[in-house]
Amino acid sequence: MKLQLQNLRKQYGTKCAVNKVNATLAPGVYGLLGANGAGKTTLMRMICGILKPTSGNIRLNGKTMEELGEKYYTHLGYMPQDFGFYPDFTAREFMLYMAAVKGLNERKARMRTEELLHMVNLSNVADKKIRSYSGGMKQRLGIAQAELNHPSILILDEPTAGLDPKERVRFRNIISDFAKEKIVILSTHIVSDVSYIADTILMMKQGRFLLQEDADTVTDGIRGKVWELFVDERTAAEYSRNFSVVNLHHENNMVRLRMIEETAPRADARNVEPSLEDLFLYYFGEETGKQEDV
């Protein structure tokens, strides 16, 4: 299985949401990271065929989407950020409805529905109306419907948004179970979720891929540049204005600062192991939260 993105571009008037993106994806989990407005959702919608690229091609095993036609969509499972549920449906009814939309015959639809509801731990509430579900339950139902047709490409847009830590752990485990032998593209603002399950990091900025790197080596570029030190509150305020401070924590009338700098900010600074969150803030610290993703 090979998914190729070739010079993908999407233009909205004068704004270029995705600009000459190139990548070759093989089975594995890809963590798609970027600040709001980086173009992540636009990219995923193009891969899903919801949006047509302004230019460029998407190829699956060497053939373009146009060449494959409807066959392309049989390989896809998609969970959008804002998934539209029918609140008066039960989970079982909703799954059977989505199975019909995806072209599964009745026998296979019923068998797959029960299997997936069990996998996402919704079997005991399968006959309750979706309007009574918590956010976490709805998210689990969302990924279950995306898996109905055994897709070889699974696209998940902000699947853990709004979930509490316990639900996020459960959801990460579900994704890991589903990820075997398929291409999974996971977009999220919660960097720790990507850290736990991604094999490859795709970092996107201003419509382009800033980097495509193995998760085990992605932070090598800032190794030796992450520092921690304890300072008083006045110094902490000064350093926050003048240095790249990625985290601060008040401890016993002092402030523990974590910062990214080429050299030690002062003699007592301690060099520490970089994290994916450090890398994210290194590239996007001043951009996060400024605009909605497109």
MARFIVEX-610539 format. One record per residue (C-alpha): x, y, z. Coordinates in Angstrom, 2 decimals. Example, Ala and Ser with C-alpha at 12.3 -4.5 7.8 and 13.67 -1.06 7.14 Angstrom:
BEGIN
<pt><xx>12.30</xx><yy>-4.50</yy><zz>7.80</zz></pt>
<pt><xx>13.67</xx><yy>-1.06</yy><zz>7.14</zz></pt>
This chain:
BEGIN
<pt><xx>0.00</xx><yy>0.00</yy><zz>0.00</zz></pt>
<pt><xx>1.47</xx><yy>3.37</yy><zz>-1.05</zz></pt>
<pt><xx>-0.23</xx><yy>6.78</yy><zz>-0.98</zz></pt>
<pt><xx>1.57</xx><yy>9.51</yy><zz>-2.90</zz></pt>
<pt><xx>0.94</xx><yy>13.24</yy><zz>-2.60</zz></pt>
<pt><xx>2.48</xx><yy>14.97</yy><zz>-5.59</zz></pt>
<pt><xx>2.81</xx><yy>18.77</yy><zz>-5.66</zz></pt>
<pt><xx>-0.59</xx><yy>19.15</yy><zz>-3.98</zz></pt>
<pt><xx>-1.88</xx><yy>22.69</yy><zz>-3.95</zz></pt>
<pt><xx>-5.17</xx><yy>24.25</yy><zz>-2.86</zz></pt>
<pt><xx>-5.88</xx><yy>27.91</yy><zz>-3.52</zz></pt>
<pt><xx>-8.78</xx><yy>29.94</yy><zz>-2.08</zz></pt>
<pt><xx>-8.70</xx><yy>33.25</yy><zz>-3.91</zz></pt>
<pt><xx>-5.41</xx><yy>34.86</yy><zz>-2.89</zz></pt>
<pt><xx>-4.85</xx><yy>32.41</yy><zz>0.01</zz></pt>
<pt><xx>-2.86</xx><yy>29.25</yy><zz>-0.61</zz></pt>
<pt><xx>-4.03</xx><yy>26.80</yy><zz>2.07</zz></pt>
<pt><xx>-1.85</xx><yy>23.92</yy><zz>0.82</zz></pt>
<pt><xx>1.24</xx><yy>24.72</yy><zz>-1.22</zz></pt>
<pt><xx>3.19</xx><yy>22.08</yy><zz>-3.18</zz></pt>
<pt><xx>2.98</xx><yy>19.26</yy><zz>-0.63</zz></pt>
<pt><xx>4.90</xx><yy>16.10</yy><zz>-1.51</zz></pt>
<pt><xx>4.99</xx><yy>12.87</yy><zz>0.48</zz></pt>
<pt><xx>4.94</xx><yy>9.10</yy><zz>0.04</zz></pt>
<pt><xx>3.05</xx><yy>7.29</yy><zz>2.79</zz></pt>
<pt><xx>3.33</xx><yy>3.58</yy><zz>3.56</zz></pt>
<pt><xx>1.47</xx><yy>1.64</yy><zz>6.30</zz></pt>
<pt><xx>2.03</xx><yy>3.21</yy><zz>9.70</zz></pt>
<pt><xx>0.71</xx><yy>6.02</yy><zz>11.90</zz></pt>
<pt><xx>1.46</xx><yy>9.57</yy><zz>10.74</zz></pt>
<pt><xx>1.06</xx><yy>12.38</yy><zz>13.24</zz></pt>
<pt><xx>0.08</xx><yy>15.55</yy><zz>11.37</zz></pt>
<pt><xx>1.04</xx><yy>18.57</yy><zz>13.46</zz></pt>
<pt><xx>0.78</xx><yy>22.29</yy><zz>12.87</zz></pt>
<pt><xx>-0.62</xx><yy>25.50</yy><zz>14.29</zz></pt>
<pt><xx>-4.19</xx><yy>26.58</yy><zz>13.53</zz></pt>
<pt><xx>-4.40</xx><yy>27.63</yy><zz>9.89</zz></pt>
<pt><xx>-1.47</xx><yy>25.46</yy><zz>8.78</zz></pt>
<pt><xx>-3.62</xx><yy>23.65</yy><zz>6.18</zz></pt>
<pt><xx>-4.00</xx><yy>20.27</yy><zz>7.89</zz></pt>
<pt><xx>-7.77</xx><yy>19.92</yy><zz>7.46</zz></pt>
<pt><xx>-7.62</xx><yy>21.09</yy><zz>3.84</zz></pt>
<pt><xx>-4.96</xx><yy>18.47</yy><zz>3.12</zz></pt>
<pt><xx>-6.99</xx><yy>15.68</yy><zz>4.71</zz></pt>
<pt><xx>-10.14</xx><yy>16.72</yy><zz>2.85</zz></pt>
<pt><xx>-8.25</xx><yy>16.55</yy><zz>-0.43</zz></pt>
<pt><xx>-6.98</xx><yy>13.06</yy><zz>0.40</zz></pt>
<pt><xx>-10.58</xx><yy>12.05</yy><zz>1.16</zz></pt>
<pt><xx>-11.83</xx><yy>13.52</yy><zz>-2.12</zz></pt>
<pt><xx>-14.06</xx><yy>16.09</yy><zz>-0.39</zz></pt>
<pt><xx>-12.01</xx><yy>18.94</yy><zz>-1.87</zz></pt>
<pt><xx>-10.45</xx><yy>18.96</yy><zz>-5.31</zz></pt>
<pt><xx>-6.82</xx><yy>20.12</yy><zz>-5.47</zz></pt>
<pt><xx>-6.12</xx><yy>23.28</yy><zz>-7.45</zz></pt>
<pt><xx>-3.16</xx><yy>21.39</yy><zz>-8.87</zz></pt>
<pt><xx>-1.15</xx><yy>18.25</yy><zz>-8.18</zz></pt>
<pt><xx>-2.08</xx><yy>14.58</yy><zz>-7.83</zz></pt>
<pt><xx>-2.99</xx><yy>12.00</yy><zz>-5.23</zz></pt>
<pt><xx>-1.98</xx><yy>8.47</yy><zz>-6.21</zz></pt>
<pt><xx>-2.82</xx><yy>5.17</yy><zz>-4.56</zz></pt>
<pt><xx>-0.48</xx><yy>2.35</yy><zz>-5.59</zz></pt>
<pt><xx>0.56</xx><yy>4.37</yy><zz>-8.63</zz></pt>
<pt><xx>-2.92</xx><yy>5.27</yy><zz>-9.91</zz></pt>
<pt><xx>-4.54</xx><yy>8.70</yy><zz>-9.55</zz></pt>
<pt><xx>-7.87</xx><yy>9.23</yy><zz>-7.82</zz></pt>
<pt><xx>-9.40</xx><yy>9.94</yy><zz>-11.22</zz></pt>
<pt><xx>-8.11</xx><yy>6.67</yy><zz>-12.66</zz></pt>
<pt><xx>-9.41</xx><yy>4.68</yy><zz>-9.69</zz></pt>
<pt><xx>-12.80</xx><yy>6.42</yy><zz>-9.56</zz></pt>
<pt><xx>-15.20</xx><yy>5.00</yy><zz>-6.96</zz></pt>
<pt><xx>-12.76</xx><yy>2.23</yy><zz>-6.15</zz></pt>
<pt><xx>-10.51</xx><yy>4.81</yy><zz>-4.44</zz></pt>
<pt><xx>-13.15</xx><yy>5.52</yy><zz>-1.79</zz></pt>
<pt><xx>-13.45</xx><yy>1.86</yy><zz>-0.80</zz></pt>
<pt><xx>-9.95</xx><yy>2.23</yy><zz>0.67</zz></pt>
<pt><xx>-10.88</xx><yy>5.21</yy><zz>2.84</zz></pt>
<pt><xx>-12.12</xx><yy>5.63</yy><zz>6.40</zz></pt>
<pt><xx>-12.66</xx><yy>9.20</yy><zz>7.58</zz></pt>
<pt><xx>-13.48</xx><yy>10.74</yy><zz>10.92</zz></pt>
<pt><xx>-13.87</xx><yy>14.52</yy><zz>10.49</zz></pt>
<pt><xx>-13.34</xx><yy>16.96</yy><zz>13.33</zz></pt>
<pt><xx>-17.05</xx><yy>17.81</yy><zz>13.54</zz></pt>
<pt><xx>-18.79</xx><yy>14.54</yy><zz>12.92</zz></pt>
<pt><xx>-22.53</xx><yy>14.77</yy><zz>12.11</zz></pt>
<pt><xx>-24.45</xx><yy>12.25</yy><zz>14.18</zz></pt>
<pt><xx>-28.20</xx><yy>11.68</yy><zz>14.08</zz></pt>
<pt><xx>-29.12</xx><yy>12.24</yy><zz>17.74</zz></pt>
<pt><xx>-32.30</xx><yy>10.12</yy><zz>17.60</zz></pt>
<pt><xx>-30.43</xx><yy>7.12</yy><zz>16.23</zz></pt>
<pt><xx>-29.02</xx><yy>4.51</yy><zz>18.55</zz></pt>
<pt><xx>-25.36</xx><yy>3.60</yy><zz>18.03</zz></pt>
<pt><xx>-26.38</xx><yy>0.30</yy><zz>16.43</zz></pt>
<pt><xx>-28.84</xx><yy>2.03</yy><zz>14.07</zz></pt>
<pt><xx>-26.23</xx><yy>4.61</yy><zz>13.13</zz></pt>
<pt><xx>-23.60</xx><yy>1.97</yy><zz>12.40</zz></pt>
<pt><xx>-26.01</xx><yy>-0.02</yy><zz>10.21</zz></pt>
<pt><xx>-26.99</xx><yy>3.16</yy><zz>8.38</zz></pt>
<pt><xx>-23.33</xx><yy>4.06</yy><zz>7.73</zz></pt>
<pt><xx>-22.64</xx><yy>0.47</yy><zz>6.62</zz></pt>
<pt><xx>-25.43</xx><yy>0.79</yy><zz>4.04</zz></pt>
<pt><xx>-23.97</xx><yy>4.10</yy><zz>2.82</zz></pt>
<pt><xx>-20.61</xx><yy>2.37</yy><zz>2.41</zz></pt>
<pt><xx>-22.18</xx><yy>-0.47</yy><zz>0.43</zz></pt>
<pt><xx>-21.87</xx><yy>-3.37</yy><zz>2.90</zz></pt>
<pt><xx>-24.44</xx><yy>-6.12</yy><zz>2.54</zz></pt>
<pt><xx>-26.81</xx><yy>-6.68</yy><zz>5.47</zz></pt>
<pt><xx>-25.09</xx><yy>-9.76</yy><zz>6.88</zz></pt>
<pt><xx>-21.62</xx><yy>-8.17</yy><zz>6.79</zz></pt>
<pt><xx>-23.01</xx><yy>-4.87</yy><zz>8.12</zz></pt>
<pt><xx>-24.53</xx><yy>-6.52</yy><zz>11.19</zz></pt>
<pt><xx>-21.46</xx><yy>-8.63</yy><zz>11.87</zz></pt>
<pt><xx>-19.06</xx><yy>-5.68</yy><zz>11.46</zz></pt>
<pt><xx>-21.30</xx><yy>-3.41</yy><zz>13.58</zz></pt>
<pt><xx>-21.26</xx><yy>-5.78</yy><zz>16.53</zz></pt>
<pt><xx>-17.53</xx><yy>-6.40</yy><zz>16.20</zz></pt>
<pt><xx>-16.68</xx><yy>-2.69</yy><zz>16.17</zz></pt>
<pt><xx>-19.07</xx><yy>-1.65</yy><zz>18.92</zz></pt>
<pt><xx>-17.39</xx><yy>-4.26</yy><zz>21.08</zz></pt>
<pt><xx>-13.92</xx><yy>-3.01</yy><zz>20.12</zz></pt>
<pt><xx>-14.74</xx><yy>0.58</yy><zz>21.11</zz></pt>
<pt><xx>-16.52</xx><yy>-0.56</yy><zz>24.29</zz></pt>
<pt><xx>-20.02</xx><yy>0.58</yy><zz>23.30</zz></pt>
<pt><xx>-21.81</xx><yy>-2.78</yy><zz>23.16</zz></pt>
<pt><xx>-23.58</xx><yy>-2.24</yy><zz>26.48</zz></pt>
<pt><xx>-25.02</xx><yy>1.12</yy><zz>25.30</zz></pt>
<pt><xx>-25.55</xx><yy>0.20</yy><zz>21.65</zz></pt>
<pt><xx>-29.33</xx><yy>0.65</yy><zz>21.90</zz></pt>
<pt><xx>-29.23</xx><yy>4.02</yy><zz>23.64</zz></pt>
<pt><xx>-29.81</xx><yy>7.17</yy><zz>21.61</zz></pt>
<pt><xx>-26.66</xx><yy>9.00</yy><zz>20.59</zz></pt>
<pt><xx>-27.96</xx><yy>12.23</yy><zz>22.13</zz></pt>
<pt><xx>-27.41</xx><yy>10.65</yy><zz>25.56</zz></pt>
<pt><xx>-23.73</xx><yy>9.89</yy><zz>24.83</zz></pt>
<pt><xx>-20.78</xx><yy>11.72</yy><zz>26.35</zz></pt>
<pt><xx>-18.19</xx><yy>13.36</yy><zz>24.11</zz></pt>
<pt><xx>-15.86</xx><yy>10.39</yy><zz>24.53</zz></pt>
<pt><xx>-18.56</xx><yy>7.91</yy><zz>23.56</zz></pt>
<pt><xx>-19.37</xx><yy>9.90</yy><zz>20.43</zz></pt>
<pt><xx>-15.68</xx><yy>9.99</yy><zz>19.48</zz></pt>
<pt><xx>-15.45</xx><yy>6.22</yy><zz>19.89</zz></pt>
<pt><xx>-18.53</xx><yy>5.79</yy><zz>17.71</zz></pt>
<pt><xx>-16.91</xx><yy>8.11</yy><zz>15.17</zz></pt>
<pt><xx>-13.84</xx><yy>5.95</yy><zz>14.79</zz></pt>
<pt><xx>-15.98</xx><yy>2.79</yy><zz>14.73</zz></pt>
<pt><xx>-17.92</xx><yy>4.04</yy><zz>11.69</zz></pt>
<pt><xx>-14.65</xx><yy>5.00</yy><zz>9.97</zz></pt>
<pt><xx>-13.51</xx><yy>1.37</yy><zz>10.32</zz></pt>
<pt><xx>-16.67</xx><yy>-0.26</yy><zz>8.95</zz></pt>
<pt><xx>-15.28</xx><yy>-0.99</yy><zz>5.48</zz></pt>
<pt><xx>-11.84</xx><yy>-2.22</yy><zz>6.68</zz></pt>
<pt><xx>-10.14</xx><yy>0.84</yy><zz>5.13</zz></pt>
<pt><xx>-6.49</xx><yy>0.71</yy><zz>4.20</zz></pt>
<pt><xx>-6.27</xx><yy>4.50</yy><zz>4.71</zz></pt>
<pt><xx>-7.72</xx><yy>5.91</yy><zz>7.93</zz></pt>
<pt><xx>-7.96</xx><yy>9.72</yy><zz>8.28</zz></pt>
<pt><xx>-8.64</xx><yy>11.11</yy><zz>11.77</zz></pt>
<pt><xx>-9.08</xx><yy>14.87</yy><zz>12.21</zz></pt>
<pt><xx>-8.69</xx><yy>15.96</yy><zz>15.87</zz></pt>
<pt><xx>-10.09</xx><yy>12.67</yy><zz>17.21</zz></pt>
<pt><xx>-9.14</xx><yy>13.36</yy><zz>20.86</zz></pt>
<pt><xx>-10.32</xx><yy>16.98</yy><zz>21.04</zz></pt>
<pt><xx>-12.42</xx><yy>17.61</yy><zz>24.14</zz></pt>
<pt><xx>-11.72</xx><yy>14.25</yy><zz>25.74</zz></pt>
<pt><xx>-10.54</xx><yy>13.86</yy><zz>29.32</zz></pt>
<pt><xx>-7.14</xx><yy>12.17</yy><zz>29.92</zz></pt>
<pt><xx>-8.69</xx><yy>8.75</yy><zz>30.60</zz></pt>
<pt><xx>-10.74</xx><yy>8.83</yy><zz>27.38</zz></pt>
<pt><xx>-7.69</xx><yy>10.03</yy><zz>25.43</zz></pt>
<pt><xx>-5.66</xx><yy>7.04</yy><zz>26.63</zz></pt>
<pt><xx>-8.50</xx><yy>4.69</yy><zz>25.68</zz></pt>
<pt><xx>-8.83</xx><yy>6.34</yy><zz>22.29</zz></pt>
<pt><xx>-5.08</xx><yy>6.14</yy><zz>21.60</zz></pt>
<pt><xx>-5.20</xx><yy>2.41</yy><zz>22.36</zz></pt>
<pt><xx>-8.12</xx><yy>1.96</yy><zz>19.97</zz></pt>
<pt><xx>-6.23</xx><yy>3.78</yy><zz>17.21</zz></pt>
<pt><xx>-3.16</xx><yy>1.62</yy><zz>17.82</zz></pt>
<pt><xx>-5.29</xx><yy>-1.52</yy><zz>17.50</zz></pt>
<pt><xx>-6.83</xx><yy>-0.29</yy><zz>14.24</zz></pt>
<pt><xx>-3.52</xx><yy>0.89</yy><zz>12.78</zz></pt>
<pt><xx>-2.06</xx><yy>-2.49</yy><zz>11.88</zz></pt>
<pt><xx>-1.13</xx><yy>-2.78</yy><zz>8.20</zz></pt>
<pt><xx>-2.82</xx><yy>0.46</yy><zz>7.14</zz></pt>
<pt><xx>-1.97</xx><yy>4.12</yy><zz>6.61</zz></pt>
<pt><xx>-3.30</xx><yy>6.21</yy><zz>9.49</zz></pt>
<pt><xx>-3.12</xx><yy>10.02</yy><zz>9.33</zz></pt>
<pt><xx>-3.86</xx><yy>11.56</yy><zz>12.70</zz></pt>
<pt><xx>-4.21</xx><yy>15.32</yy><zz>13.02</zz></pt>
<pt><xx>-4.29</xx><yy>16.77</yy><zz>16.51</zz></pt>
<pt><xx>-3.30</xx><yy>19.78</yy><zz>18.60</zz></pt>
<pt><xx>-2.57</xx><yy>17.46</yy><zz>21.55</zz></pt>
<pt><xx>1.09</xx><yy>16.74</yy><zz>20.94</zz></pt>
<pt><xx>1.33</xx><yy>14.07</yy><zz>23.64</zz></pt>
<pt><xx>-1.22</xx><yy>11.91</yy><zz>21.80</zz></pt>
<pt><xx>1.00</xx><yy>11.91</yy><zz>18.71</zz></pt>
<pt><xx>4.09</xx><yy>11.18</yy><zz>20.82</zz></pt>
<pt><xx>2.57</xx><yy>7.93</yy><zz>22.07</zz></pt>
<pt><xx>1.31</xx><yy>6.39</yy><zz>18.85</zz></pt>
<pt><xx>2.87</xx><yy>8.01</yy><zz>15.73</zz></pt>
<pt><xx>5.59</xx><yy>6.27</yy><zz>13.73</zz></pt>
<pt><xx>6.25</xx><yy>9.35</yy><zz>11.60</zz></pt>
<pt><xx>5.76</xx><yy>13.06</yy><zz>12.26</zz></pt>
<pt><xx>4.51</xx><yy>15.36</yy><zz>9.50</zz></pt>
<pt><xx>4.86</xx><yy>18.96</yy><zz>10.61</zz></pt>
<pt><xx>2.97</xx><yy>21.50</yy><zz>8.54</zz></pt>
<pt><xx>3.42</xx><yy>25.27</yy><zz>8.44</zz></pt>
<pt><xx>1.81</xx><yy>27.80</yy><zz>6.10</zz></pt>
<pt><xx>0.55</xx><yy>25.06</yy><zz>3.78</zz></pt>
<pt><xx>3.86</xx><yy>23.22</yy><zz>3.43</zz></pt>
<pt><xx>5.51</xx><yy>20.28</yy><zz>5.15</zz></pt>
<pt><xx>8.17</xx><yy>21.72</yy><zz>7.42</zz></pt>
<pt><xx>9.50</xx><yy>18.25</yy><zz>8.12</zz></pt>
<pt><xx>8.73</xx><yy>14.56</yy><zz>7.58</zz></pt>
<pt><xx>10.66</xx><yy>12.57</yy><zz>10.14</zz></pt>
<pt><xx>10.67</xx><yy>9.29</yy><zz>12.00</zz></pt>
<pt><xx>9.14</xx><yy>9.84</yy><zz>15.45</zz></pt>
<pt><xx>12.25</xx><yy>8.38</yy><zz>17.13</zz></pt>
<pt><xx>14.57</xx><yy>10.97</yy><zz>15.57</zz></pt>
<pt><xx>12.30</xx><yy>13.97</yy><zz>14.97</zz></pt>
<pt><xx>13.67</xx><yy>15.96</yy><zz>17.94</zz></pt>
<pt><xx>17.33</xx><yy>15.43</yy><zz>17.00</zz></pt>
<pt><xx>17.42</xx><yy>18.86</yy><zz>15.38</zz></pt>
<pt><xx>16.96</xx><yy>20.60</yy><zz>18.73</zz></pt>
<pt><xx>19.04</xx><yy>18.21</yy><zz>20.82</zz></pt>
<pt><xx>21.47</xx><yy>20.22</yy><zz>22.92</zz></pt>
<pt><xx>19.26</xx><yy>23.32</yy><zz>22.68</zz></pt>
<pt><xx>16.68</xx><yy>22.62</yy><zz>25.41</zz></pt>
<pt><xx>17.54</xx><yy>24.02</yy><zz>28.85</zz></pt>
<pt><xx>16.04</xx><yy>24.10</yy><zz>32.33</zz></pt>
<pt><xx>16.95</xx><yy>26.46</yy><zz>35.15</zz></pt>
<pt><xx>15.51</xx><yy>27.92</yy><zz>38.35</zz></pt>
<pt><xx>15.13</xx><yy>31.69</yy><zz>38.63</zz></pt>
<pt><xx>13.21</xx><yy>34.21</yy><zz>40.72</zz></pt>
<pt><xx>9.91</xx><yy>35.63</yy><zz>39.40</zz></pt>
<pt><xx>11.42</xx><yy>38.91</yy><zz>38.17</zz></pt>
<pt><xx>14.08</xx><yy>37.05</yy><zz>36.17</zz></pt>
<pt><xx>11.44</xx><yy>34.65</yy><zz>34.85</zz></pt>
<pt><xx>9.43</xx><yy>37.59</yy><zz>33.49</zz></pt>
<pt><xx>12.55</xx><yy>39.06</yy><zz>31.89</zz></pt>
<pt><xx>13.59</xx><yy>35.74</yy><zz>30.33</zz></pt>
<pt><xx>10.07</xx><yy>35.17</yy><zz>29.01</zz></pt>
<pt><xx>10.33</xx><yy>38.45</yy><zz>27.10</zz></pt>
<pt><xx>13.81</xx><yy>37.87</yy><zz>25.73</zz></pt>
<pt><xx>14.17</xx><yy>34.10</yy><zz>25.29</zz></pt>
<pt><xx>12.22</xx><yy>31.22</yy><zz>23.76</zz></pt>
<pt><xx>10.56</xx><yy>29.96</yy><zz>26.95</zz></pt>
<pt><xx>8.40</xx><yy>26.89</yy><zz>26.24</zz></pt>
<pt><xx>7.28</xx><yy>26.19</yy><zz>29.81</zz></pt>
<pt><xx>7.46</xx><yy>27.64</yy><zz>33.30</zz></pt>
<pt><xx>6.48</xx><yy>26.19</yy><zz>36.65</zz></pt>
<pt><xx>6.36</xx><yy>27.86</yy><zz>40.06</zz></pt>
<pt><xx>8.15</xx><yy>25.82</yy><zz>42.74</zz></pt>
<pt><xx>8.91</xx><yy>26.96</yy><zz>46.31</zz></pt>
<pt><xx>9.00</xx><yy>30.70</yy><zz>45.55</zz></pt>
<pt><xx>11.14</xx><yy>30.06</yy><zz>42.46</zz></pt>
<pt><xx>10.27</xx><yy>29.49</yy><zz>38.81</zz></pt>
<pt><xx>11.52</xx><yy>26.52</yy><zz>36.81</zz></pt>
<pt><xx>11.96</xx><yy>27.61</yy><zz>33.19</zz></pt>
<pt><xx>12.25</xx><yy>25.36</yy><zz>30.15</zz></pt>
<pt><xx>13.60</xx><yy>27.13</yy><zz>27.11</zz></pt>
<pt><xx>15.09</xx><yy>26.50</yy><zz>23.69</zz></pt>
<pt><xx>18.30</xx><yy>28.38</yy><zz>22.92</zz></pt>
<pt><xx>21.40</xx><yy>27.64</yy><zz>20.85</zz></pt>
<pt><xx>23.63</xx><yy>28.07</yy><zz>23.91</zz></pt>
<pt><xx>23.06</xx><yy>27.99</yy><zz>27.66</zz></pt>
<pt><xx>21.20</xx><yy>31.15</yy><zz>28.77</zz></pt>
<pt><xx>23.39</xx><yy>31.22</yy><zz>31.86</zz></pt>
<pt><xx>25.97</xx><yy>29.07</yy><zz>33.64</zz></pt>
<pt><xx>23.59</xx><yy>27.13</yy><zz>35.90</zz></pt>
<pt><xx>21.22</xx><yy>26.12</yy><zz>33.06</zz></pt>
<pt><xx>20.91</xx><yy>22.34</yy><zz>32.68</zz></pt>
<pt><xx>20.70</xx><yy>20.75</yy><zz>29.24</zz></pt>
<pt><xx>17.70</xx><yy>18.34</yy><zz>29.03</zz></pt>
<pt><xx>16.31</xx><yy>15.80</yy><zz>26.56</zz></pt>
<pt><xx>14.03</xx><yy>17.47</yy><zz>23.97</zz></pt>
<pt><xx>10.40</xx><yy>16.40</yy><zz>23.57</zz></pt>
<pt><xx>8.00</xx><yy>16.57</yy><zz>20.65</zz></pt>
<pt><xx>6.16</xx><yy>19.36</yy><zz>22.48</zz></pt>
<pt><xx>9.44</xx><yy>21.34</yy><zz>22.65</zz></pt>
<pt><xx>9.83</xx><yy>20.90</yy><zz>18.90</zz></pt>
<pt><xx>6.24</xx><yy>21.99</yy><zz>18.25</zz></pt>
<pt><xx>6.62</xx><yy>25.11</yy><zz>20.38</zz></pt>
<pt><xx>10.01</xx><yy>25.84</yy><zz>18.81</zz></pt>
<pt><xx>8.32</xx><yy>26.16</yy><zz>15.42</zz></pt>
<pt><xx>4.84</xx><yy>27.38</yy><zz>16.40</zz></pt>
<pt><xx>5.05</xx><yy>28.97</yy><zz>19.85</zz></pt>
<pt><xx>3.92</xx><yy>32.40</yy><zz>18.65</zz></pt>
<pt><xx>1.34</xx><yy>31.10</yy><zz>16.15</zz></pt>
<pt><xx>-0.80</xx><yy>28.71</yy><zz>18.20</zz></pt>
<pt><xx>-4.36</xx><yy>29.83</yy><zz>18.77</zz></pt>
<pt><xx>-4.32</xx><yy>32.74</yy><zz>16.31</zz></pt>
<pt><xx>-6.75</xx><yy>31.39</yy><zz>13.71</zz></pt>
<pt><xx>-8.88</xx><yy>28.40</yy><zz>12.87</zz></pt>
<pt><xx>-7.42</xx><yy>25.59</yy><zz>10.83</zz></pt>
<pt><xx>-8.43</xx><yy>25.37</yy><zz>7.17</zz></pt>
